[in-house]
Amino acid sequence: MVDDGLRGGIVTTTAAVRDALRGIVDPCSVATGSNLDIVEMGLVESIDVSDGHARVGMRLTTPACHMGPYFIKETKERVGALHDVESVSLDTDGGFEWSEDMMTDDAKERRQAVLDEQERRYREEIEAERRSVVRE
């Protein structure tokens, strides 16, 4: 948010909207244990703020994503709470454009660390099972 110097008030910037969107965690990333927000996932495609209206363009990770209502609710609540925002809209794509390359480097590293840990635990379980079968 910045002082506009003209109207004597504070206006919401695209950076402030982006910061608010960082509070929205992608539910699928929660399910896998990586807890990544929609900004670091690369899901936020565009932000436009003008005349009290904030419009957010968002990519879905897949056409099968059924989290649209969740993203709309969270976006309206978080962005709508910003100073000088009177209305909020969220537009989503069909889920065909997003790729893992759109994630931040930090998000990719955190996600990979979770996947590596899951694979390690899986391999330990398989090995323990194999040893118990050999003993019997």
Long-range contacts (C-beta under 8 A, 24 or more apart in sequence): 1-82, 1-83, 1-84, 9-84, 10-83, 10-84, 11-49, 11-83, 11-84, 12-49, 12-54, 12-82, 12-83, 12-84, 12-85, 13-49, 14-47, 14-48, 14-49, 16-82, 17-47, 17-49, 17-54, 17-56, 17-79, 17-82, 17-85, 18-44, 18-47, 20-78, 20-79, 20-81, 20-82, 21-47, 21-56, 21-75, 21-78, 21-79, 23-74, 23-78, 24-71, 24-74, 24-75, 24-78, 26-61, 26-67, 27-67, 27-70, 28-61, 28-65, 28-67, 29-111, 32-111, 32-114, 32-115, 32-118, 33-114, 33-118, 34-107, 34-110, 34-111, 34-114, 36-103, 36-107, 36-110, 36-111, 38-71, 40-103, 40-104, 40-106, 40-107, 41-102, 41-103, 41-107, 42-98, 42-101, 42-102, 42-103, 42-104, 42-107, 43-98, 43-102, 45-93, 45-97, 49-85, 52-84, 52-85, 52-86, 52-87, 53-85, 53-86, 53-87, 53-88, 53-89, 54-79, 54-80, 54-82, 54-85, 54-87, 54-88, 54-89, 55-88, 55-89, 55-90, 55-91, 56-88, 56-89, 56-90, 56-91, 57-90, 57-91, 57-92, 57-93, 58-90, 58-91, 58-92, 58-93, 59-92, 59-93, 59-95, 59-97, 59-98, 59-102, 60-92, 60-93, 60-94, 60-95, 60-98, 61-95, 61-98, 62-95, 62-98, 63-94, 63-95, 63-96, 64-95, 65-95, 68-92
